[in-house]
Amino acid sequence: MVKAIAFDCFGVAADYSIPGSEANLASFTGVTVEDMCEFLRLAGRAEFAVGAISAESFRQRLNRLLPAPISMPALTCCWTSTYKPRVDCIHFAVSFRQFAKVPVWLWSNMNEIDRAWLKVHGVIAAFDGLVGSDEILERKPENGFYHQAVAVMERALGQHLEPFDIFLLDDSRPSVEKAQSLGMRASQYVDSRSLSAVSNAMQTDRSCHQPQGE
């Protein structure tokens, strides 16, 4: 049976636009979008995005490339400028926890700025727990992320979890495929209609475990 559900954070529980954030950073610092994209790459955006380097280290690297330095508050504001909670997904998770009595967690590649935004906007509080790449130092779709995420959930829930006990809803096809290859049940999030995959998995479980004759 499904004993725990995991939602990808950015892409399912929260919406965002990478091009939008790039454009806002470019506008704020007075450079072209093309130059900003290159500066972000050189400053280590890929590492920062998953928490492999700190926000301050990333800011210092970026400031070496910009014509004028950007402050941490300004970087934070521009980085999160396109973030928005997906209310339908959050409401679904809250309702599901209440009625299905199954814990719903967040799994995400993220950094400290992302984590702070999620806390301030009440996204973390809507779920039973959060596993982020910034804390476990593993990132999706690497095997280590899923193994570590399950271990964190087991400790928090106080029970052993087999891969098949977990259902992952993720907007990333590589992440879904990796989870499935490790024995988890997983589905790709496209829009709010994708939430039905979670309910369908629970209904299938109930049908399979319903005693004969009922």
C-alpha positions in Angstrom: 0.0 0.0 0.0 1.0 3.6 -0.4 2.3 4.7 3.0 3.8 8.1 2.1 3.4 10.6 -0.7 6.1 12.9 -2.0 5.5 16.1 -4.0 8.2 17.8 -5.9 8.4 21.3 -4.5 9.3 23.6 -7.3 7.1 22.5 -10.2 4.3 21.0 -8.2 3.8 22.7 -4.9 5.2 26.0 -6.2 5.4 27.6 -9.6 8.4 29.5 -11.0 9.9 30.8 -14.2 13.7 30.6 -14.7 13.6 33.1 -17.7 11.5 35.5 -15.6 14.0 35.5 -12.8 16.9 35.9 -15.3 15.1 38.9 -16.9 14.5 40.5 -13.5 18.1 40.1 -12.4 19.3 41.5 -15.7 17.0 44.5 -15.4 18.0 45.2 -11.8 21.7 45.1 -12.5 21.6 46.8 -15.9 23.0 44.1 -18.1 21.4 42.2 -21.0 19.6 39.0 -20.4 22.2 37.1 -22.4 25.0 38.5 -20.3 23.1 37.7 -17.1 22.6 34.1 -18.1 26.3 33.7 -18.8 27.2 35.5 -15.5 24.9 33.2 -13.6 26.5 30.1 -15.2 30.0 31.3 -14.5 29.1 32.1 -10.9 27.9 28.6 -10.3 24.1 28.8 -10.7 23.9 25.0 -11.2 25.6 24.4 -7.9 23.7 27.1 -6.0 20.3 26.0 -7.3 20.7 22.7 -5.4 22.4 24.1 -2.4 25.9 22.9 -3.2 27.3 26.4 -2.5 25.9 29.0 -0.2 24.0 32.0 -1.2 26.7 34.3 0.0 29.4 32.4 -2.0 27.2 32.6 -5.1 26.6 36.3 -4.6 30.3 37.0 -4.2 31.1 35.1 -7.4 28.3 36.9 -9.3 29.6 40.3 -8.1 33.0 39.7 -9.6 31.3 39.6 -13.0 28.7 42.3 -12.6 29.4 46.0 -13.4 28.1 46.9 -10.0 27.6 44.6 -6.9 24.2 43.2 -6.0 23.2 43.0 -2.3 21.8 39.8 -0.7 18.3 41.2 -0.3 18.2 42.2 -3.9 19.5 38.9 -5.1 16.9 37.1 -2.9 14.1 39.3 -4.3 15.1 38.8 -7.9 15.8 35.0 -7.5 12.3 34.4 -6.0 10.5 37.1 -8.0 8.5 34.6 -10.1 7.8 32.1 -7.3 4.2 31.5 -6.5 2.5 28.8 -4.3 0.3 26.4 -6.3 -2.7 26.7 -4.1 -4.6 23.8 -5.7 -1.7 21.4 -5.0 -1.3 22.6 -1.5 -5.0 22.3 -0.7 -5.0 18.8 -2.2 -2.1 17.8 0.0 -3.8 19.2 3.1 -7.1 17.5 2.3 -5.3 14.2 1.5 -3.5 14.2 4.8 -6.7 14.7 6.6 -8.9 12.1 4.9 -6.5 9.5 3.6 -4.3 9.6 6.8 -1.2 9.3 4.6 1.7 11.7 5.2 2.6 14.0 2.3 6.1 15.3 2.0 8.1 17.7 -0.2 11.2 16.5 -2.0 13.2 19.1 -3.9 16.4 20.3 -5.4 16.7 23.6 -3.5 19.0 26.2 -1.8 18.7 28.3 1.3 16.9 31.1 -0.4 14.3 28.7 -1.8 13.9 27.2 1.7 13.3 30.6 3.3 10.8 31.5 0.7 8.8 28.3 1.2 8.7 28.9 4.9 7.6 32.5 4.7 4.8 31.7 2.2 3.5 28.8 4.3 4.3 26.0 1.8 6.4 24.0 4.2 3.8 24.1 7.0 1.2 22.6 4.6 3.2 19.3 4.4 4.4 16.7 6.9 8.1 17.2 6.1 10.6 18.4 3.6 13.7 16.7 2.1 15.9 19.2 0.3 19.2 18.8 -1.6 20.6 21.7 0.4 20.5 19.5 3.5 21.2 16.0 2.3 23.8 17.1 -0.2 22.3 14.9 -2.9 20.2 16.1 -5.9 17.5 14.6 -8.1 17.7 12.6 -10.3 20.8 11.0 -8.6 20.2 7.7 -6.8 21.5 9.1 -3.6 18.7 11.7 -3.3 16.0 9.1 -3.3 17.8 6.7 -0.9 18.5 9.6 1.5 15.0 11.0 1.2 13.5 7.6 2.1 15.8 7.3 5.1 14.8 10.8 6.4 11.1 9.9 6.1 11.6 6.6 7.9 13.3 8.3 10.8 10.6 10.9 11.0 7.7 8.5 10.6 9.2 5.8 12.8 8.5 3.0 10.3 10.3 1.1 7.6 9.4 2.1 4.0 9.9 0.0 1.0 10.3 1.8 -2.3 6.9 0.6 -3.4 5.3 2.2 -0.3 6.1 5.7 -1.7 4.3 7.6 -4.5 6.2 10.5 -6.0 4.5 13.3 -8.0 7.2 15.2 -9.9 7.2 17.6 -12.9 10.6 16.3 -14.0 10.4 13.2 -16.3 14.0 12.1 -15.4 13.1 12.2 -11.7 9.9 10.2 -12.3 11.9 7.6 -14.4 14.6 7.4 -11.7 12.1 6.9 -8.9 10.3 4.2 -10.9 13.7 2.4 -11.7 14.3 2.3 -7.9 10.9 0.6 -7.3 8.8 3.6 -6.3 5.5 4.5 -7.8 5.7 7.8 -9.6 3.8 10.0 -12.0 4.7 13.2 -13.9 2.9 16.4 -12.9 1.7 18.4 -15.9 -1.2 20.4 -14.5 -3.7 20.1 -11.6 -5.4 17.2 -13.4 -2.3 15.2 -12.6 -3.2 15.2 -8.9 -5.8 12.5 -9.8 -2.8 10.0 -10.1 -2.4 10.2 -6.4 -6.0 9.4 -5.7 -6.1 6.7 -8.3 -3.1 5.0 -6.6 -4.8 5.0 -3.3 -8.1 3.6 -4.7 -6.2 0.8 -6.5 -4.5 -0.1 -3.2 -7.8 -0.2 -1.4 -9.3 -2.4 -4.1 -6.4 -4.8 -4.0 -6.5 -5.1 -0.2 -10.3 -5.2 0.2 -11.4 -8.6 1.6 -13.3 -10.9 -0.7 -17.1 -10.6 -0.4 -17.1 -7.0 0.8 
